Amino acid sequence: MAPTTAAESVVLLTGGTSGIGRAAVRRLAATGATVVTVGRDRERGRAVAADVTAETPGRVEFRRVDLADQSAVRNLASAVDDEYDRLDALVHNAGLSSKERRETADGVELTLAVNHLAPYLLTHDLVDLLGATRGARVVVTASSVHRRGKIDLDDSEDLDALNSRSGYDALDAYARSKLANVAFTLELAERLRASARTEGVVANCVHPGFIPTTGLYRDVSWRAKLLTRLAGAVPGVGTDVEEGARRLVAVTTDDAYADRTGLYVGGDGPEQPSAAARDAALRERLWRLSAALVGVDPDWP
């Protein structure tokens, strides 16, 4: 275990090798924090760690992890729990959009696995470390696209619906995963608040803005890429990487969010998320189905 001083915070941020994640790593390290960042590209990750550590008072450590692999997510959580005696913030920023339906080795649709189930499982496995850190935060990168997302949960068809087995559309799958992000955050906030083990831990999600230059769209169809570029060229529609990182880091570090939980935060502060995300019955059902998909007891924390 690597002990840290009271003034040295530890942040685990996924998806930190490009886009808003990379910019957020730099901003967090500039505060003097130790930032453990996660990505799939080893060379790019090591370059980020070396560059940011050399330029800021903080320290960046890179872990190569494929978040689509549940065993890799568990190994990441175990390593962080072993090596650090605190976790001030767990920032779920990694995300993707797959143009075709692909299944992971765990039998889960890829977009759902990376965007939603990885945050669910990683939070589950690190919840005790978060609970042992005064003022710890869980932050999820969401999207306004969650407003078009649909999660139709109906008895025996639930798992098939989440896994997009009845028909696949890339945008629908992405929107569904972002709705799952927001619903998970709101449900997590309620559960953290109700548990004596996690007193003081807050959970919020943030919409970083529409950022057409992000690597998120690298796997989408050529038509979607063209529409993304056209939309990004419209004045006032898109934001840039630095603005997205600013929003993410603000929810992670600003005093304004130290004791506020269950928020969906946009460019102008907290906003009302979609009615589906606020549906308590849907959130509960999604929570339990997610637990089944990753093989954990749903009654946590």
N, C-alpha and C positions, 0 to 999 in steps of 0.2 A: 504494500500500500504506500502511495506517495502522499505524505501529509502536506497540508496546505495551511498557510497562515490565515488568520481571521480576515485579513484584507484581500486575500487572493481568492477570487471566485473561480469556479470551474464550470464551464459550459460545454455540453455535448450538442453539436449541431450537425445534422445530416444534410447531405447535398451541398457541401461546402467547397467544391472544386471549380465551380463555374457560376455565372449569373449572380443573382442576389445573394446566394449562399456564400460565394467567395467574397463579395463586398461586405457581407455581414461579419464574416470571420475577421476581416481586417478591422472593422469598426469595434468589434468586441475585444480583440487583442490590444487595440489602442487604449482601452480602459485598464490594461494590466492583467486581464483575465487569462487563465489557461483555457485554451479552446481545443477540444478534441473534435476533429471534424472527420466526416465519413464520406467516401465516394467509391466509385468502381475503378477509376483510372489511377493506377499507382503512381505513374510518372507525374501526372498533373497534380495529384494530391501532395506528393513530396515537394514539388515546386512551390505550391501554395504555402506549405508549412515553413519551408526555408525562407522564402521571401518575406512573409509576414512577420515571422519571428525576428528576422534581421532588422525590420523597419519599425517595430513597435515595442513598447515595454512589456507586452504580454508574451505568451508562449503558445505555439500551435503544434499540435500533434495530429498526424494523419493516420487513419485506420482504413485499410481497403476492405470494404464490406459490400456484398451484394444483398441489398435489403429485400430482394424477392425471395431469398432463401431463409426460411424461419430458423434453421439451425445456426446460420451466420448471425442473425439478429440476437439470438440467445447468447452466442459466444461473445458478441460485442458487449452486451449488458454485463456478462460475467467478468469480462476483462476490466471494464470501467469500475464495477463494484469492488474488484480486488485491488485496483491500483489507486483509487482515490477515496478519501475519507469524507468527501462532500460532493454534492452536485447541485449547484445553484440554479442552473437552468438546463432543461432538456428541450431542444428546439428541433421540431420535426419539419424540416424544410425540403427534403428530397421529394421529387415527384417526376412522373413521366406520363406520356400519353402514347399509347400504342395504336398504330393504324389498323392492325390486325389482331384478332383474338388469339392470345397466346397463354398457355398455362405454365405455371411454375412447377418445379419438382414436387411441391406440396399439393398440386392439383387445384391451384387457385388462379383465377384470371389475373394476368400480370399487373394491370393498372390498379386493380383493387388491392393486390398484394403489397405493392410498393407504397402507394399513396395512403392507404388506410390501415391495413393489417400490420405492417411494420411498425407504425407509431403505436398502435394498440398494444402489440406484444412488447415492444421496447419499454413503454411506460410501465406495463405490468411488472416486468422484470427489474426495473429500477425504482419502483415506488418506495421501497424501504429506504434507499439511499436519499431519495428526495425528501421523504418524511423526516429523516435525521438531519436535514440541512435547513436551518432557520430561513424562512422567506423564500424557499425554492419555488421555481416557476416551470410550468409546462407551456410551451408555445407551439402552435401549429400553423404552418403556412396554408391558408385556405384560398378561396377565390370567390369572386362574385358569380362565377359560373355555377356555383352550388345552387343558385336560385332556379336553374332550369333542370336540376337533377331530380330523379325520381327513384325512390326505393320502395318497390311494391312487395311487401312481405305478407305472405299468405300461407300459413301452415306448412305443409310438406314442400311447397314450392319455394320457400324462403331462400335456401342455399343456392338453388339454380338461378333465382332472380339476381342475387348478389353477384354471382359468378358469370352473368351475361350468357347463360347457356341457351336461352331461347331466341337468340339473335344478337348480333354485335354491331354496334356503331361506336366509332372511336370517341366522338364528342359526347355521346350519351354516357359511355363508360367513364370518361374523365369527369363529367358533371356529377355522376353518381358517386364517384370517389371523393369529390370535394364536398358534396352534401354529407357523406359519411364523416369527413373530417370535422365539419362544424357540429354535427349531431354528437359525435364522440367527445368533442371538447366540452360541450354543454353538459353532457351526462357525466363526464369525468369530474367537472367542477363540482357538481352536486354531490358526487360520491366522496370526493376528497374532503369536502366541507363536513360531511356527516361522519367521517372516520377519525377516531382519536389518534390513529397512527400517522395521519397526514395533516395534522392541525397546522394551518398557516400556508399550506401549499396551494398555489393558485394555478388555474388553467385558462388560457385565453387563445383565441385564434385571430389571424390577421389576413386581410386581403391586401397583397402588396401592390395591386394595380395591374393593369394589362401591360405586359412587358414583351413586345414582339421580338426583341432580340434574344430572349432567353433560350437556352438549349432545350426547354421543355417540349418545343415543337419539332425537334429533330426527327422524330419517328412518325409524324403525321403524314397524311397524303399530300401530294403536290398541290391539290386544290385547296386544302386547308392551309398550307404554307402560303399560297398566293393570297388568300383572303386575310391571313394574319398580317402579311406585309402591307396590304392595302389599308386595313383598319389602322395599323400603326402609323400610317402616313397622314391620317386625318387629325388636324389640330385638336388638342384637348382630349383625345381618346386614349392614347397610350401614355405610360409613364416610363421612366428609365430605371436601369439597374440600381443606381445609387438611391433613388427615391424608394424603391421597393425594399432595399436593405435598411434604409433609415426607419421605415415603418416596423420592420421585423425587429430591429435592435431596440427600438423604443418600447415595444411591448415586453421585450426581454429584460430591459434594464431600468427604464424610467420609474421614478418613485410613484408616478401617477397610477401605475398598474401593480404596485407592490401588494396591495390588499384588495384588489378588485378581481373578481373571478367570473367565469362563464360569459365572457364578452366576445363579440365579433367586431373587430376593429378595422375600419377603413381609413381612407386618407384624412378624413376630418375627425377621427375619433370613433368611439363605439357607435355601431349601427344595429338596427334590428335585423337579424338573419331571417331566412325564409321560414314560413309557417311549418314546413316539413321538418326543418332542423329543430324547431321548438316543440314538436310533437313528442310529449313524454312517453307515450306508448311505443312510438316508432324508435325512439332512442333506446328504450329498454330492450326491445326486441333485437335491434341492431347490436347492442352490447353483448347480448347472450349468443347471438349467431357468430359474432366475431370471436368470442371465447371458444366456441366450438371449432371454428376454423383454425385456430392456433393451438388448440389443445390445452386450455387452462380453465380453472374454476372461475365461473363468471362472477362469483361473489367476492369481488375485490374492489377497492382496497380494504 
